[in-house]
Amino acid sequence: MVALMTAEPLYTPNEAHLTVATNTTLLADMEGANDDVINAVPAWKNSMASRNARLYDDPDSVFERQKLVKEYVKSL
């Protein structure tokens, strides 16, 4: 979109939020935010894997404990 606005010599909007400079800055900010998300995803996935292992996969996990508690309560 910015390339299209830049290529058109007759594009001269009166509104500040529609100017080429404003949109170029917005594009750069959005690309930076997208890069930040891309860089944060591996750490987030590792955290989720660690959490899931602690909650579900370990023999001493919360899930295993709740099953034992449920069995105990049923036996009463």
HELIX and SHEET records of a PDB file:
HELIX    1   1 VAL A    2  ALA A    7  1                                   6    
HELIX    2   2 ALA A   16  LEU A   18  5                                   3    
HELIX    3   3 VAL A   20  ASN A   52  1                                  33    
HELIX    4   4 ALA A   53  ASP A   57  3                                   5    
HELIX    5   5 VAL A   62  SER A   75  1                                  14    
END                                                                             
